[in-house]
Amino acid sequence: MANCIVNYGFSAFILFFYTRHLLGSALPWARAPAAVLNFNCMLILLPVCRNLLSLLRGSFVRCSRTMRKQLDKNLTFHKLVAYMIALMTAVHTIAHLFNLERYNNSRQGLDDELSTALSDLADTENTTYLNPVRITNLDPQQIPTYFAFTTIAGLTGVVITLALILIITSSMEVIRRSYFEVFWYTHHLFIIFFAGLVFHGAGRIVRSQQRTNPPHNTTFCKDHPDDWGQIPECPIPQFAGGFPQTWMYVIGPMVIYLCERLVRFIRYMQRVQYKKIVMRPSKVLELQLIKNGFKMEVGQYVFVNCPAISQLEWHPFTMTSAPEEDFFSVHIRSAGDWTDKLIEIMKKVPEGAEGPKLGVDGPFGTASEDVFDYEVSMLIGAGIGVTPFASILKSIWYKFKDSDPKLRTRKIYFYWLCRETHAFEWFADLLQVLEKEMEERGMGDFLTYKLYLTGWDQSHATHVMVHFDKDTDVVTGLKQKTHYGRPIWDKEFEQVRKENPTSIVGTFLCGPEALGKVLEKKCAKYSDVDPRKTRFYFNKENF
């Protein structure tokens, strides 16, 4: 075994001996990142195969929650792989720029005698050579540009690098949030990226020495280039480019992704009917939809397409309906050009009439699906991030009505942070029904909810002060009064831990990343090292 490894290493050393002499240390700096690129390009498509992930998540439903949480971080993994691709592309490109300079200098005879002799090697058909720069009748300064735009390796390298730059820059948070269409369309340059990647290796610019009969003794012949072809020990060395390998890495993920897109297209063609279109306060649109064969779980999300706005754009929305209802609903907040256009279209639809054609892809699983796996749950929504918890709270209401014996959840803490008072209105009705239902069943302590208003003016503050002694809140009409400002999370976590001294508490967030980091730290801080005592598990929506 050891001899095989030594022989293989020696053979590899011999095969690239002259190539390494010509290029120097830039050779491994080009080849190693290329291998890493192949591996990462194999991974990059898998985290965005939503149907595959939902299938896997369903398969792991009885496995550890840790495995399911890793699947919920698919977009984080996708971004990390993309960063690695960008880094390795930069290293690979810079290394090849140095390689091209060495090739050019050797072709011009500016390096040592051996490098010049290696660059001059070629047969009559120009198929066996070491230096891929074959042009000699151009200005040396123009050769790199000529090579970049006339060879397969150079041209595909330029194309995939430009595509990658556009994809990454358009994926920045500020672009994605403010100009989602730019992000959406530019991201589809991945098709050009993968096409160029597959053909890039066909250029075969890094070439290795081939075996000859008799063998070419590099140890001796490297010092006698003038004797090549004239003595038995030194036949003229033969060279060939390596077989392209990238396609072997990416063909599997590409086939899986094509199947994913086929499933999405089939779902797009299925008819979606409107049950109800409701305009809520604060520019929030509620769509109640019906689709044959559609089955959902709490907290799941769908992708929605409206061909009247764009044939290609799909936008994710968490469903606010419960699985027990005979329809599924989404609440869409005005947050960009696409949502603004959709709201304007829906406003013009006559009451009771069918709206424009919609395509719906999904449903897809999220962390919120696991809420009923915990005896105690903390649900935290910020702004429109309350939508998955609307589904959960509705489902709980139906389970209580039907006296579902499978409901193991015994306590829920619900927190909603919002900037505007009007934003509470569309959700207050649901909370009022839940509040009444729990009291009638003698389970008022089952749901503890706290609403936080983070923005208000002086007139609102004065109005609250005048009516502070009313039994119901002036904003929501609920018995639980609205809090002003932001929650003191240390106080909230301490209270939950005190009230549930031996429970595993699932903490679920749908909101900004900054709040997620805070809550994740609090979960770690207030989790007891003793597994028999209170432990907090953090879960965040990612889509």
C-alpha positions as CSV (number, residue, x, y, z in Angstrom):
1,M,0.0,0.0,0.0
2,A,2.8,2.4,1.0
3,N,4.7,1.5,-2.2
4,C,1.6,2.3,-4.3
5,I,1.2,5.7,-2.7
6,V,4.9,6.5,-3.2
7,N,4.8,5.4,-6.9
8,Y,1.6,7.4,-7.5
9,G,3.2,10.5,-6.0
10,F,6.4,10.0,-8.0
11,S,4.4,9.5,-11.2
12,A,2.4,12.7,-10.5
13,F,5.7,14.5,-9.8
14,I,7.1,13.3,-13.2
15,L,3.9,14.2,-15.1
16,F,3.9,17.8,-14.0
17,F,7.7,18.3,-13.6
18,Y,8.1,20.4,-16.7
19,T,4.8,22.2,-16.2
20,R,5.8,23.1,-12.7
21,H,9.2,24.4,-14.0
22,L,7.4,26.6,-16.5
23,L,4.8,28.0,-14.2
24,G,6.4,27.9,-10.7
25,S,4.3,28.0,-7.5
26,A,1.3,29.5,-9.3
27,L,0.5,26.0,-10.7
28,P,-0.8,24.5,-7.3
29,W,-2.4,27.9,-6.5
30,A,-4.5,27.4,-9.7
31,R,-5.2,23.7,-9.4
32,A,-6.1,23.4,-5.7
33,P,-8.8,26.1,-5.8
34,A,-10.2,24.5,-9.0
35,A,-10.7,21.3,-7.1
36,V,-12.4,23.1,-4.2
37,L,-14.5,25.0,-6.8
38,N,-15.7,21.7,-8.3
39,F,-16.7,20.4,-4.9
40,N,-18.6,23.6,-3.9
41,C,-20.3,23.9,-7.2
42,M,-21.6,20.4,-6.6
43,L,-23.2,21.6,-3.3
44,I,-24.5,25.1,-4.3
45,L,-27.7,23.9,-6.0
46,L,-28.8,21.4,-3.4
47,P,-29.9,23.9,-0.6
48,V,-32.3,25.6,-3.0
49,C,-34.1,22.4,-4.0
50,R,-37.0,23.2,-1.8
51,N,-39.0,20.1,-2.6
52,L,-36.0,17.8,-1.9
53,L,-35.5,19.5,1.4
54,S,-39.2,19.2,2.3
55,L,-39.0,15.5,1.5
56,L,-35.9,15.1,3.7
57,R,-37.4,17.1,6.5
58,G,-40.5,14.9,6.4
59,S,-38.3,11.8,6.5
60,F,-36.5,13.1,9.6
61,V,-39.7,14.0,11.4
62,R,-39.1,11.2,13.9
63,C,-35.3,11.9,14.1
64,S,-33.5,14.3,16.3
65,R,-34.6,18.0,16.1
66,T,-31.0,18.9,15.5
67,M,-31.1,17.2,12.1
68,R,-34.2,19.1,11.1
69,K,-32.7,22.4,12.3
70,Q,-29.8,21.9,10.0
71,L,-32.1,21.5,7.1
72,D,-33.9,24.7,8.1
73,K,-30.5,26.5,7.7
74,N,-30.4,25.7,4.0
75,L,-30.1,29.3,2.9
76,T,-27.3,30.0,5.3
77,F,-25.4,27.0,3.9
78,H,-26.2,28.2,0.4
79,K,-24.6,31.6,1.2
80,L,-21.5,30.0,2.8
81,V,-20.9,27.8,-0.2
82,A,-21.4,30.9,-2.5
83,Y,-18.8,32.8,-0.4
84,M,-16.3,29.9,-0.8
85,I,-17.0,29.8,-4.6
86,A,-16.3,33.5,-4.8
87,L,-13.0,33.2,-2.8
88,M,-11.7,30.2,-4.7
89,T,-12.6,31.9,-8.0
90,A,-10.6,34.9,-7.1
91,V,-7.6,32.8,-6.1
92,H,-7.9,30.6,-9.2
93,T,-8.2,33.6,-11.5
94,I,-5.2,35.5,-9.9
95,A,-3.1,32.3,-10.1
96,H,-3.9,31.9,-13.8
97,L,-3.0,35.5,-14.5
98,F,0.5,34.7,-13.1
99,N,0.5,31.5,-15.2
100,L,-0.4,33.4,-18.3
101,E,2.4,35.9,-17.7
102,R,4.9,33.0,-17.3
103,Y,3.6,31.3,-20.4
104,N,4.0,34.6,-22.3
105,N,7.5,35.3,-21.0
106,S,8.6,31.8,-21.9
107,R,7.1,32.1,-25.4
108,Q,9.1,35.3,-25.9
109,G,12.3,33.6,-24.7
110,L,12.6,35.8,-21.6
111,D,13.1,32.9,-19.2
112,D,15.8,30.2,-18.9
113,E,16.9,27.9,-21.7
114,L,14.7,25.0,-20.5
115,S,11.6,27.1,-20.3
116,T,12.2,28.4,-23.9
117,A,12.8,24.9,-25.2
118,L,9.6,23.7,-23.5
119,S,7.6,26.6,-25.0
120,D,8.9,25.8,-28.5
121,L,7.8,22.1,-28.4
122,A,5.0,21.2,-30.8
123,D,4.2,18.6,-33.4
124,T,3.1,19.4,-37.0
125,E,-0.6,19.2,-36.0
126,N,0.1,21.3,-33.0
127,T,-1.7,18.8,-30.7
128,T,1.2,18.0,-28.3
129,Y,2.7,21.0,-26.6
130,L,3.2,22.4,-23.1
131,N,2.8,26.1,-23.6
132,P,-0.8,27.0,-24.7
133,V,0.3,30.4,-26.0
134,R,0.8,29.4,-29.6
135,I,0.7,32.9,-31.2
136,T,4.1,34.5,-31.9
137,N,3.2,37.2,-34.4
138,L,1.4,39.6,-32.0
139,D,2.7,42.3,-29.7
140,P,3.6,40.6,-26.4
141,Q,1.4,43.0,-24.6
142,Q,-1.7,42.0,-26.6
143,I,-1.2,38.2,-26.2
144,P,-2.9,38.0,-22.7
145,T,-6.0,39.8,-24.1
146,Y,-6.0,37.7,-27.2
147,F,-5.7,34.5,-25.1
148,A,-8.6,35.6,-22.8
149,F,-11.1,36.2,-25.6
150,T,-10.2,33.6,-28.2
151,T,-9.6,30.4,-26.3
152,I,-12.2,28.2,-24.6
153,A,-10.6,28.5,-21.2
154,G,-10.1,32.2,-21.4
155,L,-13.5,33.1,-22.8
156,T,-15.5,30.9,-20.5
157,G,-13.4,32.1,-17.6
158,V,-14.3,35.7,-18.3
159,V,-18.0,34.9,-18.7
160,I,-18.4,32.8,-15.5
161,T,-16.4,35.4,-13.5
162,L,-18.6,38.2,-14.7
163,A,-21.7,36.1,-14.0
164,L,-20.5,35.3,-10.5
165,I,-19.8,39.0,-9.7
166,L,-23.3,40.0,-10.8
167,I,-24.9,37.2,-8.9
168,I,-23.0,38.0,-5.6
169,T,-23.4,41.8,-5.8
170,S,-27.1,41.6,-6.5
171,S,-27.5,39.3,-3.5
172,M,-26.5,41.9,-1.0
173,E,-29.1,42.6,1.7
174,V,-29.8,46.2,0.5
175,I,-30.4,45.0,-3.1
176,R,-32.5,42.0,-2.2
177,R,-34.7,44.0,0.2
178,S,-35.2,47.2,-2.0
179,Y,-34.9,45.8,-5.5
180,F,-36.0,42.2,-5.3
181,E,-36.5,42.0,-9.1
182,V,-32.9,42.9,-9.7
183,F,-31.8,40.1,-7.3
184,W,-34.3,37.6,-8.8
185,Y,-33.4,38.1,-12.5
186,T,-29.6,38.4,-11.9
187,H,-29.6,35.3,-9.8
188,H,-30.7,33.3,-12.8
189,L,-27.3,34.0,-14.4
190,F,-26.4,30.8,-12.6
191,I,-27.5,29.0,-15.8
192,I,-24.7,30.8,-17.7
193,F,-22.3,30.2,-14.8
194,F,-22.8,26.4,-14.9
195,A,-22.8,26.2,-18.7
196,G,-19.4,28.1,-18.8
197,L,-18.1,26.0,-15.9
198,V,-18.7,22.7,-17.6
199,F,-16.9,23.9,-20.8
200,H,-14.1,25.7,-19.0
201,G,-12.0,22.6,-18.5
202,A,-12.3,21.7,-22.1
203,G,-9.6,24.4,-22.8
204,R,-7.0,22.2,-21.1
205,I,-4.5,24.9,-20.6
206,V,-2.7,23.1,-17.8
207,R,-1.0,20.2,-19.6
208,S,1.0,17.2,-18.2
209,Q,3.7,15.0,-19.7
210,Q,2.7,11.8,-21.3
211,R,4.5,8.5,-21.2
212,T,6.8,7.7,-24.2
213,N,8.7,4.6,-25.3
214,P,11.5,4.8,-24.4
215,P,10.6,6.9,-21.3
216,H,11.8,10.5,-21.1
217,N,14.2,10.7,-18.1
218,T,13.4,14.2,-16.7
219,T,16.2,14.0,-14.1
220,F,18.8,13.8,-16.7
221,C,17.1,15.5,-19.7
222,K,16.1,18.7,-17.9
223,D,19.8,19.8,-18.1
224,H,20.2,18.8,-21.8
225,P,17.3,20.3,-23.8
226,D,19.5,20.4,-26.9
227,D,19.8,16.6,-26.9
228,W,16.1,15.9,-26.9
229,G,15.2,13.5,-29.7
230,Q,18.8,12.7,-30.4
231,I,19.7,10.3,-27.6
232,P,17.7,7.3,-26.3
233,E,17.4,8.7,-22.7
234,C,15.8,11.9,-24.0
235,P,13.0,11.4,-26.5
236,I,11.0,14.5,-27.3
237,P,8.5,14.9,-24.4
238,Q,4.9,14.6,-25.3
239,F,2.2,16.7,-23.5
240,A,-1.6,16.6,-23.3
241,G,-4.3,18.4,-21.3
242,G,-6.1,16.7,-18.5
243,F,-9.6,15.3,-19.0
244,P,-12.3,17.8,-17.9
245,Q,-13.7,16.7,-14.6
246,T,-16.1,19.5,-13.5
247,W,-19.1,17.9,-15.3
248,M,-18.7,14.8,-13.2
249,Y,-19.2,16.9,-10.0
250,V,-22.2,19.0,-11.2
251,I,-24.2,16.6,-13.4
252,G,-26.0,15.0,-10.4
253,P,-27.1,18.2,-8.7
254,M,-28.0,19.7,-12.1
255,V,-30.3,16.7,-12.8
256,I,-31.9,17.0,-9.3
257,Y,-32.4,20.7,-9.8
258,L,-34.0,20.1,-13.3
259,C,-36.4,17.7,-11.6
260,E,-37.1,20.4,-9.0
261,R,-38.0,22.9,-11.7
262,L,-40.2,20.4,-13.4
263,V,-42.2,19.8,-10.2
264,R,-42.5,23.6,-9.8
265,F,-43.8,24.0,-13.3
266,I,-46.4,21.2,-12.8
267,R,-47.6,23.0,-9.6
268,Y,-47.7,26.3,-11.5
269,M,-50.0,24.8,-14.1
270,Q,-52.5,23.6,-11.4
271,R,-55.5,25.9,-11.0
272,V,-55.7,28.2,-8.0
273,Q,-59.2,29.6,-7.1
274,Y,-60.0,32.6,-4.9
275,K,-62.2,32.2,-1.9
276,K,-61.9,35.7,-0.6
277,I,-59.8,38.9,-1.2
278,V,-59.5,41.2,1.9
279,M,-57.7,44.5,2.2
280,R,-56.4,44.8,5.7
281,P,-55.0,48.0,7.4
282,S,-51.4,49.1,6.9
283,K,-51.4,48.0,3.2
284,V,-51.8,44.3,4.1
285,L,-53.5,42.1,1.5
286,E,-55.2,38.9,2.6
287,L,-55.7,36.2,-0.1
288,Q,-57.8,33.1,0.8
289,L,-57.1,30.5,-1.9
290,I,-58.2,27.0,-2.8
291,K,-56.2,24.4,-4.7
292,N,-57.0,20.8,-5.3
293,G,-54.8,18.4,-3.4
294,F,-53.2,21.1,-1.3
295,K,-52.3,19.9,2.2
296,M,-50.4,22.1,4.7
297,E,-49.0,22.1,8.2
298,V,-48.7,25.0,10.6
299,G,-46.0,27.6,9.9
300,Q,-45.3,26.4,6.3
301,Y,-44.8,28.8,3.4
302,V,-45.6,28.9,-0.3
303,F,-44.1,30.7,-3.4
304,V,-46.6,32.9,-5.3
305,N,-46.4,33.9,-8.9
306,C,-48.7,36.4,-10.7
307,P,-48.2,36.3,-14.5
308,A,-50.0,39.6,-14.9
309,I,-47.0,41.2,-13.1
310,S,-44.2,38.9,-14.1
311,Q,-44.0,35.4,-15.7
312,L,-40.8,34.5,-13.9
313,E,-40.9,36.1,-10.4
314,W,-41.8,33.9,-7.4
315,H,-42.1,35.4,-3.9
316,P,-42.3,33.5,-0.6
317,F,-45.1,34.1,1.8
318,T,-45.9,32.3,5.1
319,M,-49.4,30.9,5.3
320,T,-51.7,32.3,7.9
321,S,-54.4,29.7,7.7
322,A,-54.7,26.5,9.8
323,P,-54.5,23.0,8.4
324,E,-58.1,22.4,9.7
325,E,-59.5,25.1,7.4
326,D,-60.8,24.3,3.9
327,F,-58.6,27.0,2.2
328,F,-55.1,28.4,2.7
329,S,-54.4,32.1,3.1
330,V,-51.5,34.5,2.9
331,H,-51.1,38.0,4.2
332,I,-49.0,40.2,1.8
333,R,-47.5,43.5,3.1
334,S,-46.6,46.3,0.7
335,A,-42.8,45.9,0.6
336,G,-41.6,46.6,-3.0
337,D,-42.7,46.9,-6.6
338,W,-44.1,43.4,-7.0
339,T,-46.2,43.5,-3.9
340,D,-47.4,47.1,-4.6
341,K,-48.5,46.0,-8.1
342,L,-50.3,43.0,-6.7
343,I,-52.2,45.0,-4.1
344,E,-53.2,47.6,-6.8
345,I,-54.5,44.8,-9.0
346,M,-56.5,43.2,-6.2
347,K,-58.0,46.5,-5.2
348,K,-59.6,46.7,-8.7
349,V,-61.1,43.3,-8.5
350,P,-65.0,43.5,-8.0
351,E,-66.3,41.9,-4.8
352,G,-67.0,38.2,-5.4
353,A,-65.1,38.1,-8.7
354,E,-62.1,36.0,-9.6
355,G,-58.8,37.7,-9.3
356,P,-55.9,37.4,-11.8
357,K,-54.3,34.0,-12.4
358,L,-51.9,32.9,-9.6
359,G,-49.3,30.2,-9.5
360,V,-48.6,28.6,-6.1
361,D,-45.6,26.4,-5.4
362,G,-45.6,24.6,-2.1
363,P,-46.1,24.1,0.8
364,F,-42.6,24.0,2.2
365,G,-41.6,23.1,5.7
366,T,-40.1,25.5,8.2
367,A,-38.9,25.5,11.8
368,S,-42.4,26.5,13.0
369,E,-43.7,23.1,12.0
370,D,-42.1,21.7,15.2
371,V,-44.0,24.0,17.5
372,F,-46.3,21.2,18.7
373,D,-43.3,19.0,19.5
374,Y,-42.6,21.1,22.6
375,E,-44.7,21.2,25.8
376,V,-43.9,24.9,26.1
377,S,-43.3,27.3,23.2
378,M,-42.3,31.0,22.9
379,L,-43.6,32.5,19.7
380,I,-41.9,35.9,18.7
381,G,-43.0,37.8,15.7
382,A,-41.9,41.2,14.5
383,G,-44.2,43.2,12.2
384,I,-45.5,41.0,9.3
385,G,-43.4,38.2,10.9
386,V,-46.4,37.3,12.9
387,T,-47.9,35.4,9.9
388,P,-46.6,31.9,10.8
389,F,-47.9,32.3,14.3
390,A,-51.4,33.2,13.0
391,S,-51.4,29.7,11.5
392,I,-50.2,28.1,14.7
393,L,-52.7,30.0,17.0
394,K,-55.6,29.2,14.6
395,S,-54.7,25.5,14.6
396,I,-54.6,25.5,18.4
397,W,-58.0,27.0,18.5
398,Y,-59.4,24.3,16.2
399,K,-57.6,21.6,18.2
400,F,-59.3,22.8,21.4
401,K,-62.7,23.0,19.7
402,D,-62.3,19.4,18.6
403,S,-60.7,18.3,21.9
404,D,-57.7,16.8,20.0
405,P,-56.0,14.2,22.2
406,K,-52.8,14.5,20.3
407,L,-52.1,18.1,21.4
408,R,-49.2,17.8,23.9
409,T,-48.5,21.6,24.1
410,R,-49.6,22.9,27.5
411,K,-48.3,26.5,27.4
412,I,-47.7,29.1,24.8
413,Y,-46.1,32.5,25.2
414,F,-46.7,34.8,22.3
415,Y,-44.9,38.1,21.7
416,W,-45.6,40.5,18.9
417,L,-43.5,43.6,18.2
418,C,-45.0,46.2,15.8
419,R,-44.3,49.8,15.0
420,E,-47.8,51.0,14.0
421,T,-51.1,50.7,15.8
422,H,-53.0,49.9,12.6
423,A,-50.9,46.8,12.1
424,F,-52.5,45.2,15.1
425,E,-56.0,45.4,13.7
426,W,-56.0,42.5,11.2
427,F,-54.7,40.1,13.9
428,A,-56.7,41.3,16.9
429,D,-59.9,39.4,15.9
430,L,-58.0,36.1,16.0
431,L,-56.6,36.9,19.5
432,Q,-60.0,38.0,20.7
433,V,-61.6,34.6,19.6
434,L,-58.7,32.7,21.3
435,E,-59.0,34.8,24.4
436,K,-62.7,34.1,24.7
437,E,-62.3,30.4,23.8
438,M,-59.7,29.8,26.5
439,E,-61.7,31.5,29.2
440,E,-64.8,29.5,28.4
441,R,-62.8,26.3,28.7
442,G,-61.2,27.4,31.9
443,M,-57.8,27.5,30.2
444,G,-57.0,31.2,30.4
445,D,-53.4,30.4,31.4
446,F,-52.7,28.3,28.3
447,L,-51.9,31.4,26.1
448,T,-50.0,34.3,27.5
449,Y,-49.6,37.0,24.8
450,K,-47.9,40.3,24.9
451,L,-48.1,43.0,22.2
452,Y,-45.4,45.6,22.0
453,L,-45.9,48.9,20.2
454,T,-42.4,50.2,19.3
455,G,-43.6,53.5,17.6
456,W,-46.2,56.1,18.7
457,D,-46.7,59.8,18.8
458,Q,-47.9,62.3,21.5
459,S,-51.5,62.2,20.5
460,H,-51.6,58.4,20.8
461,A,-49.9,58.6,24.2
462,T,-52.5,61.2,25.4
463,H,-55.3,59.0,24.2
464,V,-54.0,56.0,26.1
465,M,-53.6,58.0,29.3
466,V,-57.2,59.2,29.1
467,H,-58.5,55.6,28.7
468,F,-56.0,53.7,30.8
469,D,-58.6,52.6,33.3
470,K,-60.8,50.7,30.7
471,D,-61.1,46.9,30.9
472,T,-59.9,46.5,27.3
473,D,-56.9,47.9,25.5
474,V,-57.6,51.0,23.4
475,V,-55.5,49.7,20.5
476,T,-56.6,46.1,20.2
477,G,-59.7,45.8,22.2
478,L,-58.1,42.9,24.1
479,K,-58.1,42.4,27.8
480,Q,-54.3,42.2,27.7
481,K,-53.0,45.8,27.5
482,T,-50.5,46.8,24.8
483,H,-46.9,47.3,26.1
484,Y,-44.9,50.3,24.8
485,G,-41.3,50.0,23.8
486,R,-39.4,46.8,23.4
487,P,-39.4,43.7,25.6
488,I,-36.8,43.3,28.3
489,W,-35.8,39.8,27.1
490,D,-33.9,38.9,30.3
491,K,-37.0,39.5,32.3
492,E,-39.2,37.5,29.9
493,F,-36.8,34.5,29.7
494,E,-36.4,34.5,33.5
495,Q,-40.2,34.4,33.9
496,V,-40.6,31.6,31.5
497,R,-37.9,29.6,33.2
498,K,-39.4,30.2,36.6
499,E,-42.9,29.1,35.5
500,N,-41.6,26.0,33.7
501,P,-38.8,24.7,35.9
502,T,-38.5,21.2,34.2
503,S,-39.6,21.9,30.6
504,I,-37.9,22.0,27.2
505,V,-39.0,25.3,25.7
506,G,-39.1,25.9,21.9
507,T,-38.3,29.5,21.0
508,F,-39.6,30.5,17.6
509,L,-38.8,33.7,15.8
510,C,-40.0,35.2,12.5
511,G,-38.3,38.6,12.3
512,P,-35.0,40.4,11.7
513,E,-31.6,38.8,11.9
514,A,-30.5,41.2,14.7
515,L,-33.3,40.1,17.0
516,G,-32.5,36.5,16.1
517,K,-28.9,36.9,17.4
518,V,-30.2,38.4,20.7
519,L,-32.7,35.6,21.3
520,E,-30.2,32.9,20.4
521,K,-27.9,34.3,23.1
522,K,-30.7,34.4,25.6
523,C,-31.7,30.8,24.9
524,A,-28.1,29.8,25.6
525,K,-27.9,32.0,28.7
526,Y,-31.1,30.8,30.4
527,S,-30.7,27.1,29.5
528,D,-29.8,25.0,32.5
529,V,-26.8,22.6,32.2
530,D,-28.9,20.0,34.0
531,P,-31.0,18.3,31.3
532,R,-33.8,17.7,33.8
533,K,-34.4,21.4,34.2
534,T,-35.4,24.2,31.8
535,R,-33.7,24.3,28.5
536,F,-34.4,26.7,25.6
537,Y,-34.1,25.7,21.9
538,F,-33.9,28.5,19.4
539,N,-35.6,28.2,16.0
540,K,-35.8,30.9,13.3
541,E,-37.7,31.2,10.0
542,N,-35.4,31.1,7.0
543,F,-36.7,31.7,3.5
